[in-house]
């Protein structure tokens, strides 16, 4: 038999709001939009300590001078931005041709020692070269179930959380998944 306390705990879990499980903006890695890719790479190596769990960020938030959110940058955006100039803007098929020695004479530019040199040349580029614009946010008063829907529908790993059109935090798939796991287990 389920006690009234258990039933209230279950209802409270089902009714949780995004603001209750978000990471406050002050605790989530973010940078000004004029930062370099090197600064973003360094920030990606800073652990997030949230509710006793430490993880590395997969996405950084980028802010304009006025404090409004300008975009995000993911690890793979940074990796794409570090590609040698000869590969940038090329289709996947064209990129693969560079690894076929008979197809392309520019293979020497991809030699490992040149990779590192090429990466180091690219890190001073601005994050705006590879950032993604913000298309979705969620209000802190929304139910966590609505965050699940938005994240699945739009293939998102984070959602900026807003109050009165100002970003106050972020909700990640790992946090949402934790809530779902609590519900079903």
VEXKOLVO-867492 format. One record per atom (N, C-alpha, C, CB): x, z, y. Coordinates in steps of 0.02 Angstrom, whole numbers, plus 50000, padded with zeros to 5 digits. Glycine has a CB too. Example, Ala and Ser with C-alpha at 12.3 -4.5 7.8 and 13.67 -1.06 7.14 Angstrom:
2
r east 50660&up 50390&north 49716
r east 50615&up 50390&north 49775
r east 50660&up 50390&north 49835
r east 50565&up 50452&north 49776
r east 50642&up 50354&north 49888
r east 50684&up 50357&north 49947
r east 50645&up 50394&north 50002
r east 50704&up 50286&north 49970
END
This chain:
185
r east 50042&up 50000&north 49941
r east 50000&up 50000&north 50000
r east 50044&up 50000&north 50062
r east 49952&up 50061&north 50000
r east 50026&up 49959&north 50112
r east 50064&up 49954&north 50173
r east 50041&up 50007&north 50222
r east 50058&up 49883&north 50205
r east 50087&up 50046&north 50247
r east 50070&up 50098&north 50295
r east 50057&up 50067&north 50363
r east 50126&up 50153&north 50299
r east 50025&up 50104&north 50408
r east 50011&up 50080&north 50475
r east 50076&up 50068&north 50513
r east 49967&up 50131&north 50513
r east 50127&up 50109&north 50500
r east 50192&up 50101&north 50533
r east 50223&up 50035&north 50512
r east 50240&up 50160&north 50516
r east 50222&up 50019&north 50446
r east 50249&up 49956&north 50422
r east 50211&up 49897&north 50453
r east 50246&up 49952&north 50345
r east 50146&up 49901&north 50456
r east 50105&up 49848&north 50484
r east 50122&up 49838&north 50558
r east 50030&up 49863&north 50476
r east 50131&up 49892&north 50596
r east 50150&up 49887&north 50666
r east 50219&up 49856&north 50674
r east 50148&up 49955&north 50700
r east 50266&up 49875&north 50630
r east 50333&up 49845&north 50632
r east 50329&up 49770&north 50619
r east 50379&up 49879&north 50581
r east 50288&up 49750&north 50571
r east 50281&up 49679&north 50555
r east 50250&up 49641&north 50613
r east 50239&up 49669&north 50491
r east 50199&up 49669&north 50644
r east 50167&up 49636&north 50701
r east 50215&up 49631&north 50760
r east 50104&up 49674&north 50722
r east 50255&up 49684&north 50771
r east 50303&up 49682&north 50826
r east 50354&up 49627&north 50814
r east 50339&up 49750&north 50833
r east 50376&up 49618&north 50752
r east 50424&up 49566&north 50735
r east 50394&up 49497&north 50749
r east 50447&up 49572&north 50662
r east 50331&up 49488&north 50728
r east 50298&up 49424&north 50737
r east 50287&up 49408&north 50811
r east 50232&up 49422&north 50701
r east 50281&up 49459&north 50852
r east 50265&up 49448&north 50922
r east 50327&up 49450&north 50967
r east 50215&up 49501&north 50945
r east 50386&up 49450&north 50938
r east 50447&up 49455&north 50979
r east 50451&up 49396&north 51028
r east 50510&up 49457&north 50935
r east 50478&up 49411&north 51085
r east 50486&up 49361&north 51138
r east 50559&up 49339&north 51141
r east 50462&up 49390&north 51206
r east 50568&up 49279&north 51166
r east 50635&up 49251&north 51172
r east 50681&up 49298&north 51211
r east 50632&up 49182&north 51207
r east 50657&up 49327&north 51265
r east 50697&up 49372&north 51305
r east 50723&up 49433&north 51268
r east 50658&up 49395&north 51364
r east 50689&up 49451&north 51214
r east 50710&up 49509&north 51174
r east 50769&up 49495&north 51130
r east 50652&up 49534&north 51132
r east 50779&up 49432&north 51111
r east 50834&up 49416&north 51065
r east 50887&up 49371&north 51097
r east 50806&up 49383&north 51003
r east 50879&up 49354&north 51161
r east 50927&up 49310&north 51193
r east 50992&up 49347&north 51207
r east 50898&up 49282&north 51259
r east 51045&up 49309&north 51216
r east 51108&up 49336&north 51240
r east 51106&up 49331&north 51316
r east 51171&up 49298&north 51210
r east 51113&up 49386&north 51352
r east 51112&up 49383&north 51425
r east 51168&up 49337&north 51451
r east 51119&up 49454&north 51456
r east 51155&up 49303&north 51505
r east 51202&up 49255&north 51533
r east 51271&up 49285&north 51544
r east 51176&up 49227&north 51599
r east 51274&up 49347&north 51566
r east 51338&up 49380&north 51578
r east 51380&up 49389&north 51515
r east 51327&up 49447&north 51609
r east 51347&up 49388&north 51457
r east 51382&up 49396&north 51393
r east 51395&up 49330&north 51357
r east 51342&up 49441&north 51348
r east 51371&up 49274&north 51386
r east 51379&up 49209&north 51354
r east 51429&up 49167&north 51393
r east 51311&up 49173&north 51348
r east 51475&up 49134&north 51358
r east 51527&up 49094&north 51392
r east 51497&up 49038&north 51435
r east 51575&up 49065&north 51342
r east 51519&up 49036&north 51497
r east 51497&up 48982&north 51542
r east 51552&up 48969&north 51593
r east 51430&up 49001&north 51577
r east 51550&up 48909&north 51620
r east 51602&up 48887&north 51667
r east 51570&up 48849&north 51725
r east 51654&up 48842&north 51631
r east 51606&up 48844&north 51780
r east 51582&up 48800&north 51833
r east 51592&up 48727&north 51813
r east 51619&up 48815&north 51900
r east 51552&up 48684&north 51838
r east 51551&up 48613&north 51819
r east 51616&up 48578&north 51838
r east 51492&up 48578&north 51852
r east 51655&up 48605&north 51883
r east 51717&up 48573&north 51904
r east 51777&up 48594&north 51860
r east 51732&up 48591&north 51977
r east 51764&up 48629&north 51806
r east 51817&up 48651&north 51760
r east 51847&up 48591&north 51723
r east 51790&up 48702&north 51710
r east 51908&up 48602&north 51698
r east 51941&up 48551&north 51658
r east 51923&up 48561&north 51584
r east 52018&up 48554&north 51668
r east 51937&up 48510&north 51545
r east 51926&up 48517&north 51473
r east 51971&up 48571&north 51444
r east 51938&up 48450&north 51437
r east 52031&up 48580&north 51472
r east 52075&up 48633&north 51448
r east 52043&up 48702&north 51458
r east 52142&up 48631&north 51486
r east 52012&up 48713&north 51515
r east 51977&up 48777&north 51527
r east 51920&up 48786&north 51478
r east 51951&up 48780&north 51599
r east 51884&up 48732&north 51463
r east 51829&up 48737&north 51414
r east 51856&up 48752&north 51344
r east 51789&up 48671&north 51414
r east 51912&up 48721&north 51326
r east 51942&up 48734&north 51260
r east 51962&up 48808&north 51255
r east 52004&up 48689&north 51248
r east 51991&up 48834&north 51308
r east 52011&up 48905&north 51307
r east 51949&up 48950&north 51300
r east 52049&up 48923&north 51372
r east 51895&up 48932&north 51336
r east 51834&up 48972&north 51334
r east 51802&up 48969&north 51265
r east 51784&up 48947&north 51387
r east 51809&up 48913&north 51231
r east 51780&up 48906&north 51163
r east 51815&up 48951&north 51113
r east 51785&up 48833&north 51140
r east 51872&up 48978&north 51131
r east 51909&up 49021&north 51085
r east 51895&up 49095&north 51097
r east 51984&up 49008&north 51092
r east 51852&up 49110&north 51147
r east 51834&up 49180&north 51163
r east 51773&up 49199&north 51122
r east 51820&up 49189&north 51239
r east 51780&up 49252&north 51083
r east 51725&up 49274&north 51040
r east 51667&up 49302&north 51079
r east 51750&up 49326&north 50991
r east 51608&up 49288&north 51054
r east 51547&up 49318&north 51079
r east 51533&up 49379&north 51035
r east 51486&up 49267&north 51079
r east 51526&up 49436&north 51065
r east 51510&up 49497&north 51028
r east 51437&up 49514&north 51045
r east 51559&up 49557&north 51046
r east 51393&up 49501&north 50998
r east 51322&up 49511&north 51010
r east 51291&up 49549&north 50952
r east 51286&up 49444&north 51022
r east 51263&up 49605&north 50966
r east 51230&up 49648&north 50916
r east 51277&up 49664&north 50858
r east 51167&up 49614&north 50890
r east 51340&up 49677&north 50874
r east 51388&up 49696&north 50823
r east 51416&up 49638&north 50782
r east 51357&up 49744&north 50777
r east 51397&up 49578&north 50798
r east 51422&up 49519&north 50762
r east 51464&up 49477&north 50809
r east 51363&up 49477&north 50733
r east 51523&up 49458&north 50786
r east 51568&up 49417&north 50827
r east 51569&up 49346&north 50801
r east 51639&up 49447&north 50827
r east 51560&up 49299&north 50848
r east 51563&up 49228&north 50831
r east 51597&up 49191&north 50889
r east 51492&up 49200&north 50817
r east 51619&up 49132&north 50873
r east 51645&up 49088&north 50926
r east 51588&up 49045&north 50951
r east 51704&up 49044&north 50899
r east 51588&up 49030&north 51015
r east 51534&up 48987&north 51041
r east 51540&up 48916&north 51016
r east 51534&up 48988&north 51117
r east 51484&up 48884&north 51004
r east 51482&up 48813&north 50986
r east 51467&up 48770&north 51046
r east 51431&up 48801&north 50931
r east 51439&up 48803&north 51098
r east 51418&up 48768&north 51158
r east 51432&up 48813&north 51218
r east 51342&up 48749&north 51155
r east 51456&up 48783&north 51273
r east 51465&up 48819&north 51336
r east 51413&up 48794&north 51385
r east 51537&up 48809&north 51364
r east 51391&up 48838&north 51429
r east 51347&up 48819&north 51483
r east 51390&up 48802&north 51544
r east 51296&up 48876&north 51500
r east 51370&up 48751&north 51582
r east 51405&up 48730&north 51642
r east 51359&up 48737&north 51702
r east 51431&up 48657&north 51635
r east 51385&up 48768&north 51756
r east 51344&up 48782&north 51815
r east 51372&up 48747&north 51877
r east 51340&up 48856&north 51827
r east 51326&up 48726&north 51921
r east 51343&up 48697&north 51985
r east 51364&up 48752&north 52034
r east 51284&up 48656&north 52014
r east 51387&up 48730&north 52092
r east 51409&up 48777&north 52144
r east 51353&up 48824&north 52165
r east 51434&up 48738&north 52204
r east 51290&up 48800&north 52166
r east 51234&up 48841&north 52187
r east 51208&up 48888&north 52132
r east 51177&up 48797&north 52211
r east 51241&up 48887&north 52074
r east 51222&up 48931&north 52019
r east 51170&up 48902&north 51973
r east 51197&up 48994&north 52046
r east 51148&up 48840&north 51986
r east 51099&up 48809&north 51941
r east 51135&up 48778&north 51882
r east 51057&up 48756&north 51979
r east 51100&up 48776&north 51826
r east 51131&up 48748&north 51766
r east 51138&up 48673&north 51773
r east 51089&up 48767&north 51703
r east 51197&up 48648&north 51756
r east 51212&up 48576&north 51763
r east 51213&up 48542&north 51696
r east 51278&up 48566&north 51799
r east 51233&up 48578&north 51644
r east 51237&up 48547&north 51578
r east 51269&up 48593&north 51527
r east 51276&up 48482&north 51582
r east 51285&up 48563&north 51471
r east 51319&up 48599&north 51417
r east 51376&up 48556&north 51392
r east 51269&up 48616&north 51359
r east 51421&up 48589&north 51357
r east 51474&up 48552&north 51323
r east 51485&up 48584&north 51255
r east 51541&up 48553&north 51366
r east 51484&up 48542&north 51204
r east 51492&up 48566&north 51135
r east 51565&up 48555&north 51113
r east 51443&up 48529&north 51087
r east 51584&up 48587&north 51058
r east 51651&up 48577&north 51030
r east 51664&up 48503&north 51017
r east 51659&up 48617&north 50965
r east 51615&up 48469&north 50987
r east 51628&up 48399&north 50970
r east 51630&up 48355&north 51033
r east 51573&up 48373&north 50923
r east 51598&up 48375&north 51088
r east 51605&up 48339&north 51150
r east 51678&up 48343&north 51174
r east 51557&up 48366&north 51205
r east 51707&up 48403&north 51168
r east 51777&up 48412&north 51187
r east 51823&up 48372&north 51142
r east 51796&up 48487&north 51185
r east 51809&up 48372&north 51078
r east 51850&up 48332&north 51032
r east 51846&up 48258&north 51049
r east 51829&up 48344&north 50959
r east 51786&up 48235&north 51064
r east 51778&up 48165&north 51084
r east 51816&up 48151&north 51148
r east 51703&up 48148&north 51094
r east 51816&up 48198&north 51194
r east 51851&up 48189&north 51257
r east 51927&up 48189&north 51250
r east 51832&up 48243&north 51304
r east 51952&up 48216&north 51194
r east 52024&up 48217&north 51183
r east 52050&up 48154&north 51147
r east 52042&up 48278&north 51142
r east 52004&up 48111&north 51126
r east 52025&up 48050&north 51092
r east 52073&up 48011&north 51136
r east 51964&up 48007&north 51073
r east 52120&up 47976&north 51105
r east 52165&up 47933&north 51144
r east 52125&up 47881&north 51182
r east 52217&up 47899&north 51097
r east 52146&up 47862&north 51241
r east 52109&up 47813&north 51281
r east 52094&up 47748&north 51244
r east 52148&up 47797&north 51343
r east 52137&up 47730&north 51198
r east 52127&up 47667&north 51162
r east 52064&up 47670&north 51118
r east 52187&up 47652&north 51119
r east 52043&up 47731&north 51099
r east 51983&up 47738&north 51057
r east 51920&up 47753&north 51096
r east 51994&up 47792&north 51006
r east 51928&up 47777&north 51157
r east 51869&up 47797&north 51196
r east 51824&up 47738&north 51210
r east 51891&up 47830&north 51261
r east 51761&up 47749&north 51199
r east 51711&up 47697&north 51213
r east 51704&up 47646&north 51157
r east 51728&up 47663&north 51276
r east 51743&up 47653&north 51105
r east 51739&up 47605&north 51049
r east 51685&up 47628&north 50999
r east 51808&up 47599&north 51014
r east 51655&up 47580&north 50966
r east 51607&up 47597&north 50913
r east 51644&up 47627&north 50854
r east 51566&up 47534&north 50892
r east 51609&up 47659&north 50809
r east 51640&up 47688&north 50750
r east 51676&up 47635&north 50709
r east 51587&up 47724&north 50707
r east 51645&up 47577&north 50701
r east 51677&up 47523&north 50663
r east 51742&up 47501&north 50695
r east 51630&up 47463&north 50657
r east 51743&up 47496&north 50761
r east 51804&up 47477&north 50795
r east 51858&up 47531&north 50789
r east 51790&up 47463&north 50869
r east 51838&up 47594&north 50791
r east 51885&up 47649&north 50783
r east 51917&up 47647&north 50715
r east 51851&up 47716&north 50795
r east 51876&up 47634&north 50663
r east 51903&up 47633&north 50595
r east 51953&up 47577&north 50585
r east 51846&up 47626&north 50545
r east 51945&up 47523&north 50622
r east 51992&up 47467&north 50615
r east 52063&up 47487&north 50634
r east 51970&up 47408&north 50659
r east 52070&up 47537&north 50678
r east 52136&up 47559&north 50699
r east 52174&up 47592&north 50642
r east 52130&up 47607&north 50757
r east 52139&up 47611&north 50590
r east 52172&up 47643&north 50533
r east 52187&up 47594&north 50477
r east 52129&up 47699&north 50507
r east 52171&up 47531&north 50488
r east 52186&up 47478&north 50440
r east 52245&up 47439&north 50468
r east 52124&up 47432&north 50426
r east 52304&up 47451&north 50442
r east 52366&up 47423&north 50470
r east 52365&up 47347&north 50474
r east 52425&up 47446&north 50430
r east 52330&up 47314&north 50430
r east 52327&up 47241&north 50431
r east 52278&up 47215&north 50483
r east 52308&up 47215&north 50362
r east 52233&up 47257&north 50505
r east 52182&up 47233&north 50551
r east 52204&up 47239&north 50624
r east 52118&up 47273&north 50541
r east 52240&up 47292&north 50640
r east 52255&up 47303&north 50710
r east 52328&up 47323&north 50721
r east 52210&up 47356&north 50739
r east 52364&up 47288&north 50765
r east 52435&up 47304&north 50777
r east 52445&up 47366&north 50820
r east 52468&up 47245&north 50810
r east 52393&up 47397&north 50847
r east 52399&up 47455&north 50890
r east 52403&up 47520&north 50851
r east 52342&up 47458&north 50938
r east 52410&up 47516&north 50786
r east 52412&up 47576&north 50744
r east 52467&up 47625&north 50766
r east 52422&up 47557&north 50671
r east 52522&up 47599&north 50792
r east 52577&up 47642&north 50813
r east 52553&up 47693&north 50866
r east 52635&up 47600&north 50841
r east 52503&up 47674&north 50905
r east 52477&up 47721&north 50956
r east 52441&up 47780&north 50925
r east 52430&up 47684&north 51003
r east 52425&up 47774&north 50862
r east 52390&up 47829&north 50828
r east 52436&up 47872&north 50786
r east 52334&up 47801&north 50785
r east 52500&up 47860&north 50790
r east 52548&up 47900&north 50752
r east 52542&up 47973&north 50772
r east 52620&up 47874&north 50764
r east 52546&up 48020&north 50725
r east 52532&up 48091&north 50740
r east 52567&up 48119&north 50801
r east 52551&up 48132&north 50681
r east 52631&up 48103&north 50812
r east 52665&up 48131&north 50871
r east 52633&up 48105&north 50935
r east 52740&up 48114&north 50869
r east 52606&up 48046&north 50933
r east 52572&up 48017&north 50991
r east 52503&up 48049&north 51000
r east 52565&up 47940&north 50983
r east 52472&up 48071&north 50944
r east 52407&up 48104&north 50950
r east 52413&up 48165&north 50994
r east 52380&up 48124&north 50880
r east 52462&up 48208&north 50978
r east 52470&up 48270&north 51016
r east 52483&up 48254&north 51089
r east 52527&up 48313&north 50987
r east 52527&up 48207&north 51101
r east 52541&up 48186&north 51170
r east 52477&up 48161&north 51205
r east 52595&up 48131&north 51171
r east 52438&up 48122&north 51168
r east 52376&up 48096&north 51195
r east 52326&up 48151&north 51209
r east 52345&up 48045&north 51148
r east 52321&up 48201&north 51165
r east 52276&up 48257&north 51176
r east 52296&up 48295&north 51240
r east 52277&up 48305&north 51116
r east 52360&up 48307&north 51247
r east 52384&up 48345&north 51306
r east 52372&up 48306&north 51370
r east 52458&up 48360&north 51298
r east 52373&up 48241&north 51367
r east 52359&up 48200&north 51427
r east 52285&up 48205&north 51446
r east 52378&up 48127&north 51414
r east 52242&up 48215&north 51397
r east 52170&up 48215&north 51410
r east 52141&up 48281&north 51433
r east 52135&up 48194&north 51348
r east 52176&up 48337&north 51421
r east 52146&up 48403&north 51434
r east 52133&up 48417&north 51508
r east 52190&up 48456&north 51407
r east 52164&up 48381&north 51552
r east 52153&up 48393&north 51623
r east 52093&up 48355&north 51650
r east 52214&up 48375&north 51662
r east 52061&up 48315&north 51608
r east 52001&up 48280&north 51630
r east 51947&up 48332&north 51645
r east 51977&up 48230&north 51576
r east 51901&up 48316&north 51690
r east 51846&up 48363&north 51705
r east 51795&up 48365&north 51648
r east 51811&up 48344&north 51770
r east 51764&up 48422&north 51639
r east 51713&up 48429&north 51587
r east 51654&up 48382&north 51599
r east 51689&up 48502&north 51583
r east 51645&up 48362&north 51661
r east 51589&up 48317&north 51677
r east 51596&up 48250&north 51641
r east 51585&up 48306&north 51752
r east 51657&up 48233&north 51619
r east 51668&up 48170&north 51582
r east 51633&up 48171&north 51514
r east 51742&up 48158&north 51573
r east 51623&up 48230&north 51486
r east 51594&up 48234&north 51419
r east 51535&up 48282&north 51413
r east 51647&up 48254&north 51370
r east 51514&up 48312&north 51469
r east 51459&up 48360&north 51466
r east 51392&up 48326&north 51452
r east 51454&up 48401&north 51531
r east 51345&up 48364&north 51429
r east 51278&up 48341&north 51416
r east 51231&up 48373&north 51466
r east 51256&up 48357&north 51342
r east 51183&up 48335&north 51489
r east 51135&up 48364&north 51536
r east 51086&up 48409&north 51498
r east 51097&up 48308&north 51573
r east 51056&up 48455&north 51535
r east 51006&up 48500&north 51507
r east 50938&up 48466&north 51510
r east 51005&up 48568&north 51546
r east 50908&up 48459&north 51452
r east 50841&up 48429&north 51449
r east 50787&up 48479&north 51434
r east 50840&up 48374&north 51397
r east 50806&up 48534&north 51401
r east 50757&up 48584&north 51381
r east 50781&up 48654&north 51398
r east 50741&up 48578&north 51306
r east 50734&up 48695&north 51419
r east 50746&up 48766&north 51427
r east 50684&up 48801&north 51399
r east 50758&up 48786&north 51504
r east 50687&up 48866&north 51394
r east 50630&up 48904&north 51370
r east 50623&up 48967&north 51412
r east 50636&up 48921&north 51294
r east 50563&up 48986&north 51427
r east 50550&up 49046&north 51467
r east 50560&up 49108&north 51424
r east 50478&up 49044&north 51496
r east 50586&up 49160&north 51454
r east 50600&up 49222&north 51417
r east 50537&up 49254&north 51388
r east 50635&up 49272&north 51462
r east 50478&up 49239&north 51416
r east 50416&up 49268&north 51391
r east 50386&up 49230&north 51332
r east 50365&up 49270&north 51447
r east 50415&up 49172&north 51315
r east 50390&up 49133&north 51258
r east 50402&up 49170&north 51193
r east 50423&up 49063&north 51256
r east 50359&up 49157&north 51145
r east 50368&up 49185&north 51078
r east 50427&up 49151&north 51044
r east 50304&up 49177&north 51035
r east 50461&up 49188&north 51001
r east 50518&up 49160&north 50964
r east 50495&up 49100&north 50923
r east 50549&up 49214&north 50917
r east 50433&up 49101&north 50899
r east 50407&up 49044&north 50862
r east 50409&up 48980&north 50904
r east 50334&up 49058&north 50840
r east 50398&up 48985&north 50969
r east 50402&up 48926&north 51012
r east 50474&up 48902&north 51018
r east 50375&up 48943&north 51082
r east 50522&up 48947&north 51017
r east 50593&up 48927&north 51018
r east 50610&up 48890&north 50954
r east 50639&up 48989&north 51026
r east 50584&up 48914&north 50897
r east 50595&up 48880&north 50833
r east 50571&up 48808&north 50839
r east 50560&up 48917&north 50775
r east 50510&up 48800&north 50863
r east 50481&up 48733&north 50870
r east 50525&up 48689&north 50915
r east 50410&up 48738&north 50898
r east 50543&up 48713&north 50974
r east 50583&up 48673&north 51021
r east 50651&up 48655&north 50991
r east 50594&up 48712&north 51086
r east 50682&up 48702&north 50957
r east 50748&up 48689&north 50929
r east 50745&up 48637&north 50873
r east 50779&up 48753&north 50903
r east 50695&up 48643&north 50831
r east 50687&up 48595&north 50777
r east 50668&up 48526&north 50804
r east 50635&up 48619&north 50726
r east 50618&up 48525&north 50847
r east 50592&up 48463&north 50874
r east 50645&up 48423&north 50912
r east 50534&up 48478&north 50921
r east 50690&up 48458&north 50947
r east 50739&up 48425&north 50990
r east 50811&up 48429&north 50963
r east 50737&up 48455&north 51058
r east 50819&up 48453&north 50901
r east 50884&up 48457&north 50868
r east 50935&up 48495&north 50911
r east 50910&up 48387&north 50852
r east 50917&up 48555&north 50931
r east 50958&up 48596&north 50975
r east 50989&up 48654&north 50938
r east 50917&up 48621&north 51034
r east 51049&up 48674&north 50958
r east 51080&up 48734&north 50929
r east 51077&up 48792&north 50979
r east 51152&up 48720&north 50909
r east 51065&up 48777&north 51043
r east 51053&up 48830&north 51092
r east 50998&up 48806&north 51140
r east 51118&up 48847&north 51131
r east 50966&up 48854&north 51170
r east 50917&up 48841&north 51223
r east 50932&up 48889&north 51280
r east 50843&up 48848&north 51197
r east 50943&up 48864&north 51341
r east 50949&up 48910&north 51397
r east 50882&up 48944&north 51409
r east 50972&up 48872&north 51461
r east 50885&up 49009&north 51422
r east 50825&up 49049&north 51434
r east 50817&up 49059&north 51509
r east 50829&up 49118&north 51396
r east 50758&up 49046&north 51535
r east 50746&up 49050&north 51607
r east 50693&up 49102&north 51624
r east 50726&up 48983&north 51635
r east 50700&up 49129&north 51684
r east 50649&up 49171&north 51716
r east 50645&up 49147&north 51787
r east 50667&up 49249&north 51712
r east 50585&up 49127&north 51807
r east 50574&up 49101&north 51875
r east 50624&up 49045&north 51891
r east 50580&up 49157&north 51927
r east 50632&up 48999&north 51844
r east 50674&up 48939&north 51850
r east 50748&up 48954&north 51856
r east 50652&up 48898&north 51908
r east 50769&up 49014&north 51841
r east 50840&up 49033&north 51843
r east 50863&up 49051&north 51773
r east 50852&up 49092&north 51893
r east 50920&up 49025&north 51752
r east 50946&up 49040&north 51685
r east 50969&up 49113&north 51683
r east 51005&up 48992&north 51667
r east 50943&up 49149&north 51634
r east 50961&up 49220&north 51627
r east 50995&up 49234&north 51560
r east 50898&up 49263&north 51632
r east 50997&up 49184&north 51516
r east 51028&up 49194&north 51451
r east 51023&up 49132&north 51409
r east 50996&up 49253&north 51415
r east 51037&up 49141&north 51346
r east 51035&up 49086&north 51298
r east 51011&up 49112&north 51231
r east 51105&up 49052&north 51292
r east 50975&up 49070&north 51196
r east 50953&up 49087&north 51128
r east 50984&up 49035&north 51082
r east 50874&up 49089&north 51122
r east 51014&up 49058&north 51028
r east 51049&up 49013&north 50981
r east 51010&up 49009&north 50915
r east 51121&up 49039&north 50968
r east 51024&up 48956&north 50878
r east 50991&up 48949&north 50813
r east 51008&up 49007&north 50767
r east 51012&up 48882&north 50780
r east 51068&up 49033&north 50772
r east 51087&up 49089&north 50729
r east 51043&up 49150&north 50743
r east 51161&up 49106&north 50738
r east 51026&up 49161&north 50807
r east 50983&up 49218&north 50825
r east 50912&up 49207&north 50801
r east 50985&up 49230&north 50901
r east 50888&up 49146&north 50810
r east 50820&up 49129&north 50788
r east 50816&up 49133&north 50713
r east 50801&up 49057&north 50812
r east 50867&up 49107&north 50678
r east 50867&up 49111&north 50605
r east 50866&up 49183&north 50582
r east 50929&up 49074&north 50577
r east 50904&up 49226&north 50615
r east 50904&up 49297&north 50598
r east 50833&up 49326&north 50602
r east 50952&up 49336&north 50644
r east 50798&up 49308&north 50655
r east 50728&up 49332&north 50663
r east 50684&up 49305&north 50607
r east 50701&up 49311&north 50731
r east 50691&up 49242&north 50590
r east 50652&up 49213&north 50536
r east 50667&up 49247&north 50469
r east 50665&up 49137&north 50530
r east 50731&up 49259&north 50458
r east 50751&up 49292&north 50396
r east 50720&up 49361&north 50391
r east 50827&up 49297&north 50391
r east 50720&up 49398&north 50446
r east 50689&up 49464&north 50448
r east 50615&up 49460&north 50431
r east 50698&up 49496&north 50516
r east 50582&up 49408&north 50455
r east 50510&up 49400&north 50442
r east 50495&up 49387&north 50368
r east 50482&up 49344&north 50483
r east 50535&up 49345&north 50337
r east 50520&up 49325&north 50269
r east 50551&up 49369&north 50215
r east 50543&up 49256&north 50259
r east 50601&up 49408&north 50233
r east 50633&up 49450&north 50181
r east 50601&up 49517&north 50176
r east 50706&up 49458&north 50196
END
